[in-house]
Amino acid sequence: MQGRVRHAPKRWAEEQFTGAKFTDIRRVARVKTIAEARAIHPGRTIPQLCDSPYAVKATYNLFTHQEATPDTMQAGHRALVLDAMRQPGVSLLWEDTTELSWSGKHSMAGLGPIGTSAAGLQGFCLHTVLSVRWPDAPQDTSKRRPVEVLGLGDQQYDVRTPCRRPRASSQERLRRARESQVWPQARQHLGHAPQDVQWIRVADRDADIYAYLVSCQALGHGFVSRAAKDRALSHPESGKRTGRLFTVARSAVPLGELT
């Protein structure tokens, strides 16, 4: 995907965003125009990307439209990514939540508290699932293996609602209980893994949530998640306690390593 973006941005934009689910084809055309400009000039602001004041206004109007959601704009792109993921082989699904900040003295409509929820901290949380293809050919195991970026398998945003401040520990539990739901919710777009392929979700310790782990098993997804809790282990057949996670993991024989 990276090579196609670099050498043929117009064709890439057509391919990836023609399937955007807008009710007006003019909005689909605008999305493709923006995608092409972004591919040519990554990192530029909207005024820098656009070639006229009209284009600037049209771009802002698009992003403020009620249909302009990640699901709508990325529909065609995600369909292509899922098709690629269904091909035989191994796909890694890297996922994490990022806080996007527009912090300042003045509050902005549509944003919510982020970080510690201190005064002036505002923005929203964006949960992204990036799909990459794990190479099939054996290589030097002492080095990192290059992967092919397929694209976004899923992306969701969450705006926190301000609330009366409880005790710090209670507030943290409430925040985690709500925001942890984005992890298992990604399954709604990813669906079941086909029988002849492997989908392995890779995440940090925020994904060490029972609902997330159970949803991966139910959909046939493998998972590699950094452990946050020293869970009790049980025998898969008898159900009897067999120890604690950290002790068993630390005593296991390493399967390999790299620097």
N, C-alpha and C positions, 0 to 999 in steps of 0.2 A: 504494500500500500504506500509506503514511504516514497519509493521510487516513482510511482505513478503521480503522486502529488507534486513532486519536484519537477518532473519533466512535462507533464500535461495537466496543469491545474484546471483548465476549462473542462476537459473531458472527465477528469476526476470528479469535479463538482456536479456535472450532469449525472454521472453514474451514481454518486452517493446520495444526492438530495432530490432527484426527480420524484422519488416516492414519498416526499413530505406530505403529511395528511392535512393540508389546508383546504378549505372549501372554495377558495378563490385562487385560480391558477397564477394570478399576478403575484400573490404572496410566495408561491412556490418558486417563481422566477427570481424574486428578490432574494430568497434564501440561497439559491444557486449563485447569484451574483456576489453575495457576501462571502460564501464559502470559497469561491474562486479568488476573491481579493485577499482573504485570510491566508490561503495557501501560498500566494505570491509574496505577501508582506505579513508574515506572522508577527504578532506583538504590537502592531500599529493600533491606534485608537480609531473609533468609528469616523470622526472627521478626516483623519489621515487616509483612511481606506477609500473614502468616497471621492468621486471626481467632480461633484457639484453640490451646491446647497440643497437642491431637490433630493439628491440621493441620500444625503445625511438625514433629512427629515423623513424620507420614506423608510430608511433603516430603523430609526427610532420608533416610528409608527408601527412597524412590524413587530418590534420587540415588546411594545406595550399592548399588543392585541391579545385578547383572551385566549386565542388559539395557539399562541406562541409558547408552547411548553416543550420540554425535552422529548416527550413521547411523540408529539406531532412533528417536530422538526427533524428528529432523528429516525423516523419510522423506516424510510427506505434504506438508510445506512445500516440500521440494526438488522434488517432482514438479510442484507448481504453478509453481515458478520455471522449471523446464525447459520446461513447456508455454508459458509466456510468452516464453521465449527462442526458441522455435521459430517464433514469429510473424514475418512479414516485417519486416525492418529490421536495425538494428545494436544488439547488446548488448555492453557493456563488462564484462569480468570482472576486477574489481580484486582482487588477491590479495597477501597478505603473511603473515609469521609473527610472532607476538607472544609474548613470554615472560610468563607469568602467575606472579606471585611470592607465596609464603607463607614468606618468609625469616624466620629466627629462630634462637635458640640451640639449640632442640630439633628434631631431625629428625622428619618426619612420614611415615608409611607411604604409599606410592603416589606420592611425589614424587621428583624427581631433581635433580641440580645444574643451575643456570642461570647465565647471565652468564659470569663468569670462573671459575666453579666454586670460588670461595673458600668458606671455612667459613661455614655459615649461609645461603648462597644456595641456595634450593630452590624448585621449582615445576615447570612443564612448558611445552612450546611448543605453541601453537595456530595452525594454518595455516587461514586463512579466505579463501574466494572469494566476494566480494560482487558480485552481478549487478545492473547498472543499464541502463536503456534510453536510448540516445542519440536525441535528438529528430530527427525527419525534416525539419521545416520550417526553411528557412534563416533565420538570425538574424544580428544584428550580430556579426561575427567578432572584434571587438576586445574582447568581453566573454566571460566564462565562460558556457557554455551549460548551463542547468538540465537535470538528468537525473531520470528516475523510478526509484526504488529498487524492484527486483523482489524481492530477498531473497538468501538464501544458496544458491549453486550447489553448494558443497561446504565441508566443514570437517573437519579431522583434528587429532588431538593426538599428541604424541610426548613420552615421558618418557625423558630421558637416563639411562643407566646409569653409575654411578660406576666409574672405572677407575683403574688405577695410572697416576700422572702421568708421561707421557713428556716429552720436550723440548717447549717451548711451540709451536714451529712444527709439530711432528708432531701434537700434540694438536689444534691448530686444523684441520689437514688432515683428521684423523679425524672431528672433529665436523661439518665442512662436508660431508664425503662422505656421512655418514649423514643429516643433516638436509636436504640438498639433494634427497633423494628425494621429499619431500612435494610438490615442484613438479610433476614429471611424474606422480605418483600421482593428482593431482586429475583426470586424464583418465579414470580408471576410472568416475567418477560423471558427468562431463560428457558423455563420448562424442563421436561425430562431429557436427560442425555440419551442419545441413541445407543443401541446395544453394542455397536461395533466401534465406538469411539470412547475416549476418556476426556471428561471435563473435570479439571482440578481447580478448585477455588483456593486462592492464596490470600491470606489476610493477617492483620496484626491482632493484638490481644483484645481489641474491642469486639472481635468476632467470637470470642470465647463465651458464647451465649447458648443455652440449651436449645432454644427454638431454632437457631441458625444451624447447629450441628444436626438436629433431627431433620430439618428440611433438606439438608444436603443428602442425607442417607435416603430419604423418601424419593428424591428425584434422581438418584444414581450419580450424584456428584461426589467426586473425591474432594478432600479438603486438607490443606496444610495451614494451620492457624497457630499463632504463638499463644501458648497457654497463659491464662491470667489467674486461674483457680486450680488449686490442688485437689482435683476431683477424686472421689472414691471410684474404684474400678470393680467391676463384677465379671464373673465368668460368663461367656456368651451362652453356654448351655445350662449350667446349674443355677446361675444367677447369684451365686455366693460371692461375698466380698473377697477380692484378690489383692488388695493393697491400695496404695495411693499413686496418683498419676506421676508426680514429680520423682518419687523414689524409683518407680519402674522405668521411667524414661531415662533417668541418669544411669541406671545399671545396664541399659541396653547396649548392644554392640553397634558402634557407628557404621553406617552404610557407605560413607564416603565423606570427603571434605574438599574444599577449595579455598583459595585466598582471593 
